[in-house]
């Protein structure tokens, strides 16, 4: 049996949903809020619009390949394998990677992590499985998050400058104040830089800064900002934020390094 027609989360792009017509995936996509995916702009548009359109179009092919799962059905009555390829939706399956079309990159999804769905922050691309009661008892928290975004207002800035500016914002967003103004960890007490330096990201010259954050409640955590030139050709650099809780329940720091090393370009640029 296959799921009925409807909108299902795109397994490789947390920003979009795919339409399943009951038999196969279609090319129709939309945002979780119901807005249609932006079409490519007409010829003669702005340089930024053309660059984003190129990245969007390039990622469509990759998403079309991974948007469904091909399975073989075993005919139990005859004992023979039915070799008819059937494309069925797998909205609950944890993918091996997640694609951020807006920044033209893909990121690996380690074991114990899952793509994000319907979170308050629409730039979160993956999280650790499950939630727990926040140390300050203000709600539910997650042991790990990965956020992929564009550094708005940082056009022309070096990756180092962008990373050094972004990491305090990332730390405050993760362990200082939540979107509702609450302090799920009681606020940040101190921090120290545990890692900083140049890093190759998707074949590009980037820079990372990693902080160890101490909080009033709970074990605190690690926050890392990785900045690198955008793969879509826009002047604003791309930033990947990684937030890991410390302590025995937090994800291993080796996952932070593996995700950073595994960032790749998508589309025609990926060959480089």
FENMONOR-V611302 format. One record per backbone hydrogen bond with DSSP energy under -0.5 kcal/mol. CO is the residue of the C=O (numbers start at 1). NH is the residue of the N-H. If there is no record, write none. Layout:
BEGIN
co:CO nh:NH
co:CO nh:NH
END
This chain:
BEGIN
co:6 nh:20
co:8 nh:18
co:10 nh:13
co:12 nh:99
co:13 nh:16
co:16 nh:10
co:17 nh:30
co:18 nh:8
co:18 nh:20
co:19 nh:21
co:19 nh:26
co:20 nh:6
co:24 nh:21
co:28 nh:19
co:29 nh:37
co:30 nh:17
co:31 nh:34
co:35 nh:31
co:42 nh:45
co:46 nh:50
co:47 nh:51
co:48 nh:52
co:49 nh:53
co:50 nh:54
co:51 nh:55
co:52 nh:56
co:53 nh:57
co:54 nh:58
co:55 nh:59
co:56 nh:60
co:57 nh:61
co:58 nh:62
co:59 nh:63
co:60 nh:64
co:61 nh:65
co:62 nh:66
co:63 nh:67
co:69 nh:88
co:71 nh:86
co:73 nh:75
co:73 nh:82
co:74 nh:76
co:75 nh:79
co:75 nh:80
co:80 nh:75
co:81 nh:83
co:82 nh:73
co:86 nh:71
co:86 nh:88
co:88 nh:69
co:90 nh:93
co:93 nh:95
co:96 nh:109
co:98 nh:107
co:99 nh:101
co:100 nh:103
co:100 nh:104
co:100 nh:105
co:103 nh:231
co:104 nh:266
co:105 nh:100
co:106 nh:264
co:107 nh:98
co:108 nh:110
co:110 nh:113
co:112 nh:129
co:114 nh:127
co:120 nh:122
co:121 nh:124
co:123 nh:125
co:123 nh:148
co:125 nh:116
co:126 nh:146
co:127 nh:114
co:132 nh:141
co:134 nh:137
co:139 nh:134
co:141 nh:132
co:143 nh:245
co:144 nh:128
co:145 nh:243
co:146 nh:125
co:146 nh:126
co:147 nh:241
co:149 nh:239
co:150 nh:152
co:151 nh:154
co:154 nh:157
co:158 nh:162
co:159 nh:163
co:160 nh:164
co:161 nh:165
co:162 nh:166
co:163 nh:167
co:164 nh:168
co:165 nh:169
co:166 nh:170
co:167 nh:171
co:168 nh:172
co:169 nh:173
co:170 nh:174
co:171 nh:175
co:171 nh:176
co:172 nh:176
co:172 nh:177
co:175 nh:187
co:178 nh:181
co:182 nh:178
co:182 nh:184
co:183 nh:186
co:184 nh:136
co:185 nh:217
co:187 nh:216
co:190 nh:214
co:192 nh:194
co:192 nh:212
co:195 nh:210
co:197 nh:208
co:199 nh:201
co:199 nh:206
co:200 nh:202
co:201 nh:204
co:204 nh:201
co:204 nh:206
co:206 nh:199
co:207 nh:227
co:208 nh:197
co:209 nh:225
co:210 nh:194
co:210 nh:195
co:211 nh:213
co:211 nh:223
co:212 nh:192
co:213 nh:221
co:214 nh:189
co:214 nh:190
co:220 nh:246
co:221 nh:213
co:222 nh:244
co:223 nh:211
co:224 nh:242
co:225 nh:209
co:225 nh:227
co:226 nh:240
co:227 nh:207
co:228 nh:238
co:230 nh:233
co:235 nh:156
co:237 nh:151
co:238 nh:228
co:239 nh:149
co:239 nh:241
co:240 nh:226
co:241 nh:147
co:242 nh:224
co:243 nh:145
co:244 nh:222
co:247 nh:250
co:252 nh:255
co:252 nh:256
co:253 nh:257
co:254 nh:258
co:255 nh:259
co:256 nh:260
co:257 nh:261
co:258 nh:262
co:260 nh:263
co:263 nh:202
co:264 nh:106
co:266 nh:269
co:267 nh:270
co:268 nh:271
co:269 nh:272
END
